[in-house]
Amino acid sequence: MYKSNETGKVYKDYQEYCNSDELDTCEIFLKLNSGERTPQNEEEKKWLKSMQEMDAEGKIIDIPFGTF
């Protein structure tokens, strides 16, 4: 069982929370980049691919919170 600190919603486990469609965009980016989230749609697959390409090129991925 995992309880969100932000919403108080209870999830089956942390993985279910990470793959929830209730996360904000910044959290989705972070969880995709860390491998905690499985891409949920084509857009997220594109984001992940782009982040992986940037990482392979040695570029720093900066996710500015609160700008989305």
Secondary structure, 3 states (H helix, E strand, C coil): CEECCCCCCEECCHHHHHCCCCCCHHHHHHHHHHCCCCCCCHHHHHHHHHHHHHHHCCCCCCCCCCCC
